[in-house]
Amino acid sequence: MIFKEGQKYASTFEVDGFKFKKEVTRCQYEVSVKIKTLDGQLVDEMTVLDIYFIEQVDELLSQSIYNYIERNADELDKIMAYYTKGVGSFGN
């Protein structure tokens, strides 16, 4: 066993210019995956019990992230995200 029970891994990632935090924790019989905003608001949480469900969990978490963005970001947020992710004719 490489990852010990209770061990937590955290990283940040970006979706369409919006940044999120991913927390992955090994529990006794499953792996907990939490997606949060950078200020700690929970977007979604899933438990993975079997390696064969990784793709389905990824799809569900991805959909939760896009739903969160759609519900919480206004047009100005989307414009800010567009330009801060390094796109447009002049990049970052």
C-alpha positions as CSV (number, residue, x, y, z in Angstrom):
1,M,0.0,0.0,0.0
2,I,1.5,3.3,-1.1
3,F,-1.1,5.7,0.1
4,K,-1.8,5.3,3.8
5,E,-5.3,5.4,5.2
6,G,-6.3,9.0,6.0
7,Q,-3.6,10.4,3.7
8,K,-4.9,13.5,1.8
9,Y,-3.7,14.9,-1.5
10,A,-4.7,18.4,-2.5
11,S,-4.2,20.3,-5.7
12,T,-5.7,23.2,-7.6
13,F,-6.9,23.1,-11.2
14,E,-8.7,25.3,-13.7
15,V,-11.9,24.9,-15.7
16,D,-12.7,27.6,-18.3
17,G,-10.6,30.1,-16.4
18,F,-12.2,29.3,-13.0
19,K,-9.9,27.8,-10.3
20,F,-10.9,25.0,-8.0
21,K,-9.3,22.8,-5.3
22,K,-9.4,19.0,-5.4
23,E,-9.0,17.0,-2.2
24,V,-8.5,13.2,-2.5
25,T,-8.4,11.2,0.7
26,R,-7.8,7.5,1.1
27,C,-10.3,6.0,3.6
28,Q,-10.5,2.5,4.9
29,Y,-12.5,1.0,2.1
30,E,-12.9,3.9,-0.4
31,V,-11.4,7.1,-1.8
32,S,-13.1,10.4,-1.1
33,V,-12.9,13.1,-3.8
34,K,-14.0,16.6,-3.0
35,I,-14.1,19.6,-5.3
36,K,-14.1,23.0,-3.6
37,T,-13.7,26.6,-4.6
38,L,-10.5,28.3,-3.6
39,D,-12.2,29.8,-0.6
40,G,-13.4,26.4,0.6
41,Q,-17.0,26.2,-0.6
42,L,-17.9,22.6,-1.4
43,V,-18.9,22.1,-5.0
44,D,-19.3,18.3,-4.9
45,E,-18.0,15.2,-3.2
46,M,-17.9,11.6,-4.4
47,T,-16.8,8.3,-3.0
48,V,-15.0,5.8,-5.2
49,L,-15.1,2.2,-4.2
50,D,-14.0,0.5,-7.4
51,I,-11.4,1.4,-10.1
52,Y,-14.0,0.6,-12.8
53,F,-16.1,3.7,-11.7
54,I,-13.3,6.3,-12.1
55,E,-14.6,7.5,-15.5
56,Q,-18.2,7.8,-14.3
57,V,-17.1,9.7,-11.2
58,D,-14.9,12.0,-13.3
59,E,-17.9,12.7,-15.5
60,L,-20.2,13.5,-12.6
61,L,-17.7,15.8,-10.9
62,S,-17.0,17.6,-14.2
63,Q,-20.7,18.1,-14.6
64,S,-21.0,19.5,-11.1
65,I,-18.2,21.9,-11.8
66,Y,-19.9,23.2,-14.9
67,N,-23.2,23.5,-13.1
68,Y,-21.5,25.4,-10.3
69,I,-20.0,27.8,-12.8
70,E,-23.3,28.3,-14.6
71,R,-25.2,29.0,-11.3
72,N,-22.6,31.2,-9.7
73,A,-20.8,33.1,-12.4
74,D,-22.3,36.2,-14.0
75,E,-21.3,37.5,-17.4
76,L,-18.5,39.7,-16.0
77,D,-17.0,36.7,-14.1
78,K,-17.0,34.8,-17.4
79,I,-15.3,37.7,-19.2
80,M,-12.7,37.9,-16.4
81,A,-12.1,34.1,-16.6
82,Y,-11.7,34.3,-20.3
83,Y,-8.9,36.9,-20.2
84,T,-7.1,35.6,-17.1
85,K,-6.7,32.1,-18.6
86,G,-4.4,33.5,-21.3
87,V,-6.6,33.6,-24.3
88,G,-7.5,36.4,-26.6
89,S,-5.3,37.9,-29.2
90,F,-2.6,39.0,-26.8
91,G,-2.5,36.1,-24.3
92,N,-1.4,36.6,-20.7
